[in-house]
Amino acid sequence: MKRREFLEKTTTAIAILTPPFIAGLPSATLAAKGEWARTLILVELKGGNDGLNTIVPYADPNYRKFRPNLALGRDKVITLNERLGFHPILEPLLPLWNDHQMAVALGVGYPDPNLSHFRSIDIWDTGSDSDVVMNDGWISQLFTESSPPAHYAADAIVLGRYRPGPIIGDNARIISLANEPNKNLKKASKIDTASNLRANPALLHLLKKRLDLREAAEAIIAKRIENVVMSNVFPDTNLGAQFAVAARLLSAGVEIPVIKLSINGFDTHVKQEQLHSELLGEVAGAVTTFATEMKAQGLWEKVLIMTYSEFGRRPAENNSIGTDHGTSAPHFFLGGKVKGGFYGQQPKLVDLQNGNMKHTLHYRSLYATLAREWWGLDAYNIKEKSLNLIS
């Protein structure tokens, strides 16, 4: 992809998120402790990724019993140990695995799982129990313990069209780089500052916050990433474009604690095989190129990638040669500080609950790992233990 085409596709929008997605600046009373020079790259696999065909229990005969059509042949699976292996399309990730820079958390889920897309992703976003409704994202809750430095352009950057999720909160400063910037910027500029605002201090305060973030976004796009030259050509996919923007931001020296990316389509109820393979291939291609670029820029140890999804899929395939909403699933950690390998236990296919796999690792253990091991926070609101997978 040519440089101009890249910029047109990936930086043609600057959207400033407004309440309930964003409100004021971090409180000046909060100490700026924490390893905020490190960036977390969150990759949301929207729709509920099928864990059994991602990390494949190829040695378990029940796997093929449940999936006479969708089970991957043992000769096709990339073996990682005597029991588990990669989907073959994930082969580009194998060097990272072999270099112990990729960890797989197995059986990730939570008690009393909810199989609604909307409710379950809300649980993941807020870090709540399944019977508790919370408003703020789990990362925004961490920011109340310790805010990122005030001189950072923002607390988080969201790439693509999807909601901020874990960063939602009244005190989070979020920049969204979407696809159609002019519409969003014009909305902010059309507010009548000459009359309405003088009579409405609250609206004036809101506008100031919008403009502050708008200026930060414009500075990032116009003055920082446009002049960055990449060493690698990113895949011409939606996720590849998002990772390319993330690479440009970091290579340009933009200080940002969180960058959120998303890839849609994992709700594979019908004819799953080809679609799921294509989606995993898009993830593998984008992640591998990003890792290669970060290594070339000397930044690989300063970034950590984590995947997440609202749930997994059922072990048994359905009558449409797809899979329905399930429960636990594996997720990936990748980065120069990752201590690679498997963490947790693979759920047993002989011990199901309502036809679904029981989780063996609470999803908040992933958050505890990010909070305590990556950012060095106390994370007093997360009771689960971290996984000891970051050096």
C-alpha positions as CSV (number, residue, x, y, z in Angstrom):
1,M,0.0,0.0,0.0
2,K,1.3,3.4,-0.9
3,R,1.9,6.0,1.8
4,R,-0.8,8.4,0.6
5,E,-3.3,5.5,0.3
6,F,-2.4,4.4,3.8
7,L,-3.1,7.8,5.2
8,E,-6.4,8.2,3.4
9,K,-7.6,4.8,4.6
10,T,-6.4,5.0,8.2
11,T,-6.3,8.6,9.2
12,T,-9.3,10.1,7.5
13,A,-11.2,10.6,10.7
14,I,-10.7,12.1,14.1
15,A,-13.8,11.6,16.3
16,I,-13.9,13.1,19.8
17,L,-15.9,10.9,22.1
18,T,-18.5,12.7,24.3
19,P,-20.5,11.5,27.3
20,P,-21.3,8.9,28.2
21,F,-18.2,7.7,26.5
22,I,-15.9,10.5,27.7
23,A,-16.0,13.2,30.2
24,G,-13.5,15.3,32.1
25,L,-9.8,15.4,32.5
26,P,-8.1,13.2,35.2
27,S,-8.3,14.6,38.7
28,A,-5.2,16.7,39.6
29,T,-5.2,15.0,43.0
30,L,-4.4,11.6,41.6
31,A,-0.7,10.7,41.6
32,A,0.8,9.7,38.2
33,K,2.4,6.5,39.4
34,G,2.6,3.4,37.3
35,E,4.6,2.2,34.3
36,W,2.7,4.5,31.9
37,A,5.5,4.5,29.3
38,R,4.3,1.0,28.4
39,T,1.4,0.6,26.0
40,L,-1.3,-2.0,26.1
41,I,-2.8,-3.0,22.7
42,L,-6.2,-4.5,23.2
43,V,-7.6,-6.5,20.3
44,E,-11.4,-7.2,20.6
45,L,-12.5,-10.3,18.7
46,K,-16.1,-9.2,18.3
47,G,-18.8,-11.8,18.2
48,G,-17.3,-14.6,20.3
49,N,-14.3,-16.4,19.0
50,D,-14.3,-20.2,18.7
51,G,-11.6,-21.3,21.1
52,L,-11.6,-25.0,20.2
53,N,-10.6,-24.2,16.6
54,T,-8.1,-21.6,17.6
55,I,-6.1,-23.6,20.2
56,V,-7.1,-27.1,19.1
57,P,-7.3,-30.1,21.5
58,Y,-6.2,-32.3,18.7
59,A,-5.4,-35.3,21.0
60,D,-8.9,-35.4,22.6
61,P,-11.2,-37.8,20.7
62,N,-14.2,-35.9,22.1
63,Y,-13.1,-32.9,19.9
64,R,-13.9,-34.8,16.7
65,K,-17.0,-36.4,18.3
66,F,-18.5,-33.0,18.9
67,R,-17.4,-31.7,15.5
68,P,-17.7,-34.2,12.7
69,N,-17.5,-31.5,10.1
70,L,-15.6,-28.6,11.8
71,A,-12.9,-30.5,13.6
72,L,-9.4,-29.8,12.2
73,G,-7.5,-32.8,11.0
74,R,-4.7,-33.8,13.2
75,D,-2.3,-33.6,10.3
76,K,-3.2,-29.9,9.8
77,V,-2.9,-28.7,13.3
78,I,0.4,-27.0,14.3
79,T,1.3,-28.9,17.4
80,L,2.5,-26.9,20.4
81,N,2.6,-29.7,22.9
82,E,1.3,-33.3,23.2
83,R,-2.3,-32.1,23.5
84,L,-2.8,-28.7,22.0
85,G,-2.0,-26.9,18.7
86,F,-2.6,-23.9,16.6
87,H,-5.2,-23.6,13.8
88,P,-2.9,-23.9,10.7
89,I,-3.7,-20.3,9.6
90,L,-2.0,-19.1,12.8
91,E,1.4,-20.4,11.5
92,P,2.8,-16.8,11.2
93,L,2.6,-16.6,15.0
94,L,4.8,-19.7,15.5
95,P,8.1,-17.7,15.6
96,L,6.8,-15.6,18.4
97,W,5.6,-18.7,20.2
98,N,9.0,-20.4,19.7
99,D,10.8,-17.3,21.0
100,H,8.7,-17.4,24.1
101,Q,7.1,-14.0,23.3
102,M,3.6,-15.4,23.1
103,A,1.5,-16.7,26.0
104,V,-1.9,-18.4,25.7
105,A,-4.3,-18.2,28.7
106,L,-6.6,-21.3,28.6
107,G,-10.2,-21.7,29.6
108,V,-10.9,-18.0,30.2
109,G,-14.4,-17.2,31.4
110,Y,-16.4,-16.4,34.5
111,P,-19.1,-18.1,36.8
112,D,-22.7,-18.0,35.7
113,P,-21.8,-17.0,32.1
114,N,-24.2,-14.8,30.1
115,L,-24.6,-15.8,26.5
116,S,-25.9,-12.5,25.2
117,H,-23.4,-10.6,23.1
118,F,-24.4,-7.2,24.7
119,R,-24.4,-8.3,28.3
120,S,-21.4,-10.5,28.2
121,I,-19.1,-7.9,26.5
122,D,-20.4,-5.4,29.1
123,I,-19.2,-7.8,31.8
124,W,-15.8,-8.0,30.1
125,D,-15.6,-4.3,29.6
126,T,-16.4,-3.3,33.1
127,G,-14.8,-6.2,35.0
128,S,-18.0,-7.0,36.8
129,D,-19.5,-10.3,38.0
130,S,-22.3,-11.7,35.8
131,D,-25.0,-10.4,38.2
132,V,-23.6,-6.9,38.7
133,V,-24.1,-3.9,36.4
134,M,-21.3,-1.3,36.4
135,N,-20.8,1.9,34.4
136,D,-17.1,2.4,34.1
137,G,-14.7,0.3,32.2
138,W,-12.1,-1.8,34.1
139,I,-9.2,0.3,32.8
140,S,-11.0,3.6,33.7
141,Q,-11.4,2.1,37.2
142,L,-7.7,1.6,37.3
143,F,-7.1,5.2,36.3
144,T,-8.9,6.3,39.5
145,E,-6.1,4.6,41.4
146,S,-3.4,6.3,39.3
147,S,-3.9,8.5,36.3
148,P,-1.6,8.5,33.2
149,P,0.5,11.7,33.1
150,A,-1.4,14.8,32.3
151,H,0.9,15.8,29.5
152,Y,0.0,12.7,27.5
153,A,-2.2,13.5,24.5
154,A,-4.9,11.1,25.9
155,D,-5.4,8.1,28.2
156,A,-6.4,5.9,25.3
157,I,-6.8,5.8,21.5
158,V,-9.6,3.8,19.9
159,L,-9.1,2.7,16.3
160,G,-12.0,1.8,14.1
161,R,-15.7,2.4,14.6
162,Y,-16.4,0.5,17.8
163,R,-17.0,1.7,21.3
164,P,-14.1,2.3,23.8
165,G,-15.4,-0.5,26.1
166,P,-12.8,-0.9,28.9
167,I,-11.8,2.7,28.8
168,I,-15.4,4.1,29.2
169,G,-15.6,6.4,32.2
170,D,-16.2,9.9,33.4
171,N,-12.6,10.7,33.9
172,A,-11.1,9.0,30.8
173,R,-9.6,11.1,28.0
174,I,-10.2,9.2,24.8
175,I,-9.3,9.9,21.2
176,S,-11.2,7.9,18.6
177,L,-9.6,7.7,15.1
178,A,-12.5,6.6,13.0
179,N,-13.0,6.7,9.2
180,E,-15.0,10.0,8.7
181,P,-13.4,12.8,10.7
182,N,-15.1,15.8,9.1
183,K,-18.5,14.9,10.4
184,N,-17.4,14.6,14.0
185,L,-15.2,17.7,14.0
186,K,-18.0,19.8,12.3
187,K,-20.4,18.8,15.1
188,A,-18.1,20.1,17.7
189,S,-17.4,23.4,15.8
190,K,-21.0,24.1,15.1
191,I,-21.8,24.8,18.7
192,D,-22.7,28.5,19.1
193,T,-19.9,29.8,21.3
194,A,-21.0,33.4,21.0
195,S,-24.4,33.1,22.6
196,N,-25.4,29.7,24.0
197,L,-22.2,29.0,25.8
198,R,-22.1,32.2,27.8
199,A,-25.5,31.2,29.3
200,N,-24.5,27.6,29.8
201,P,-21.3,27.1,31.7
202,A,-21.7,23.3,31.6
203,L,-21.8,23.3,27.8
204,L,-18.8,25.6,27.7
205,H,-16.9,23.1,29.9
206,L,-17.9,20.3,27.7
207,L,-16.8,22.1,24.6
208,K,-13.4,22.9,26.1
209,K,-12.8,19.3,26.8
210,R,-13.8,18.4,23.3
211,L,-11.5,21.0,21.8
212,D,-8.6,20.0,24.0
213,L,-8.9,16.4,22.7
214,R,-9.5,17.6,19.2
215,E,-6.3,19.6,19.2
216,A,-4.4,16.6,20.6
217,A,-5.9,14.3,17.9
218,E,-5.0,16.8,15.1
219,A,-1.5,17.1,16.5
220,I,-1.1,13.4,16.4
221,I,-2.4,13.0,12.9
222,A,-0.9,16.0,11.2
223,K,2.4,16.5,13.0
224,R,3.4,13.1,14.2
225,I,2.4,10.0,12.4
226,E,2.2,11.4,8.9
227,N,6.0,11.6,8.6
228,V,6.8,8.2,10.1
229,V,8.3,5.7,7.7
230,M,7.5,2.1,8.3
231,S,10.0,-0.7,7.7
232,N,7.2,-3.2,6.9
233,V,4.2,-3.3,4.7
234,F,1.1,-4.1,6.7
235,P,-1.6,-6.4,5.4
236,D,-4.3,-4.7,3.4
237,T,-7.1,-5.6,5.8
238,N,-9.1,-3.6,8.3
239,L,-7.1,-5.0,11.3
240,G,-3.9,-4.6,9.4
241,A,-4.7,-0.9,8.9
242,Q,-5.5,-0.4,12.6
243,F,-2.2,-2.1,13.6
244,A,-0.4,0.1,11.1
245,V,-1.8,3.3,12.7
246,A,-0.8,1.9,16.1
247,A,2.7,1.3,14.8
248,R,3.0,4.8,13.5
249,L,1.7,6.3,16.7
250,L,4.3,4.5,18.8
251,S,7.1,5.0,16.3
252,A,6.4,8.7,16.3
253,G,6.9,8.8,20.1
254,V,3.2,9.3,21.0
255,E,2.9,8.4,24.7
256,I,-0.3,6.5,25.2
257,P,-1.2,3.8,27.8
258,V,-3.9,2.1,25.8
259,I,-4.7,1.5,22.1
260,K,-7.9,-0.4,21.4
261,L,-8.4,-2.3,18.1
262,S,-11.3,-4.4,16.9
263,I,-12.1,-7.1,14.4
264,N,-15.7,-8.1,13.7
265,G,-17.3,-11.3,12.4
266,F,-16.5,-14.0,15.0
267,D,-20.2,-14.8,15.5
268,T,-19.9,-17.9,13.4
269,H,-23.3,-19.6,13.5
270,V,-23.3,-20.7,9.9
271,K,-20.6,-22.3,7.7
272,Q,-17.9,-21.4,10.1
273,E,-14.8,-23.1,8.6
274,Q,-13.8,-20.6,5.9
275,L,-14.9,-17.5,7.7
276,H,-13.2,-18.4,11.0
277,S,-10.0,-19.3,9.1
278,E,-10.0,-15.9,7.3
279,L,-10.6,-14.0,10.6
280,L,-7.8,-15.8,12.4
281,G,-5.5,-15.3,9.4
282,E,-6.2,-11.5,9.5
283,V,-5.3,-11.5,13.2
284,A,-2.1,-13.5,12.7
285,G,-1.0,-11.4,9.7
286,A,-1.5,-8.1,11.4
287,V,0.0,-9.1,14.7
288,T,3.1,-10.6,13.1
289,T,3.7,-7.5,11.0
290,F,3.2,-5.2,14.0
291,A,5.7,-7.3,16.1
292,T,8.3,-7.2,13.3
293,E,7.9,-3.4,13.0
294,M,8.1,-2.9,16.8
295,K,11.3,-4.9,16.9
296,A,12.7,-2.9,14.1
297,Q,11.9,0.3,16.0
298,G,13.3,-1.0,19.3
299,L,9.8,-0.8,20.9
300,W,8.8,-4.4,21.2
301,E,9.5,-4.6,25.0
302,K,7.3,-1.5,25.5
303,V,4.1,-2.9,24.0
304,L,1.9,-5.8,25.1
305,I,-0.9,-7.2,22.9
306,M,-3.9,-9.0,24.5
307,T,-6.9,-10.4,22.7
308,Y,-10.3,-10.7,24.3
309,S,-13.9,-11.6,23.2
310,E,-17.3,-11.7,24.9
311,F,-17.4,-15.5,25.0
312,G,-16.3,-18.6,23.2
313,R,-18.4,-21.1,21.2
314,R,-20.1,-24.4,22.1
315,P,-18.1,-27.6,21.7
316,A,-20.7,-29.2,19.5
317,E,-21.2,-27.9,16.0
318,N,-24.8,-27.0,15.0
319,N,-26.9,-28.1,12.0
320,S,-25.6,-25.1,10.0
321,I,-22.0,-26.3,10.2
322,G,-21.3,-23.5,12.6
323,T,-21.1,-23.0,16.3
324,D,-23.4,-21.2,18.8
325,H,-22.7,-19.0,21.7
326,G,-20.6,-20.7,24.3
327,T,-18.5,-19.9,27.4
328,S,-14.7,-20.3,28.0
329,A,-12.0,-19.7,25.3
330,P,-8.3,-19.1,25.1
331,H,-6.7,-15.6,24.7
332,F,-3.3,-14.4,23.6
333,F,-0.6,-12.2,25.2
334,L,2.2,-11.1,22.9
335,G,5.2,-8.8,23.5
336,G,8.8,-8.5,24.3
337,K,8.2,-8.8,28.0
338,V,5.9,-11.8,27.8
339,K,7.0,-15.1,29.3
340,G,5.7,-17.4,26.7
341,G,3.8,-20.7,27.1
342,F,0.4,-21.9,28.3
343,Y,-1.3,-20.5,31.4
344,G,-4.2,-22.2,33.1
345,Q,-5.8,-25.5,32.2
346,Q,-7.6,-26.6,29.0
347,P,-11.3,-27.2,29.9
348,K,-12.4,-30.9,29.8
349,L,-14.8,-31.9,27.0
350,V,-16.0,-34.7,29.2
351,D,-17.1,-32.3,31.9
352,L,-19.6,-29.9,30.4
353,Q,-22.2,-27.6,32.0
354,N,-25.4,-27.2,29.9
355,G,-23.4,-28.3,26.9
356,N,-20.7,-25.7,27.4
357,M,-17.1,-25.9,28.7
358,K,-16.5,-24.8,32.3
359,H,-14.1,-22.0,32.7
360,T,-10.8,-22.8,34.4
361,L,-9.4,-19.3,34.6
362,H,-11.3,-16.2,35.6
363,Y,-11.1,-13.5,33.0
364,R,-10.2,-10.9,35.7
365,S,-6.9,-12.8,36.2
366,L,-6.0,-11.3,32.8
367,Y,-6.8,-7.9,34.0
368,A,-4.9,-8.4,37.2
369,T,-1.8,-9.4,35.1
370,L,-2.1,-6.3,33.0
371,A,-2.6,-4.0,36.0
372,R,0.0,-5.4,38.3
373,E,2.6,-6.9,36.1
374,W,2.5,-4.5,33.1
375,W,1.6,-1.2,34.7
376,G,2.8,-1.8,38.2
377,L,-0.5,-0.8,39.9
378,D,-2.0,-2.2,43.1
379,A,-5.4,-2.9,41.4
380,Y,-7.2,-3.0,44.7
381,N,-10.5,-3.5,43.0
382,I,-9.4,-6.8,41.3
383,K,-9.5,-9.7,43.7
384,E,-8.1,-12.3,41.3
385,K,-4.4,-13.2,41.2
386,S,-2.2,-12.2,38.2
387,L,-0.6,-15.0,36.1
388,N,3.1,-14.1,36.4
389,L,3.6,-14.0,32.6
390,I,5.3,-10.7,32.3
391,S,9.0,-10.3,33.0
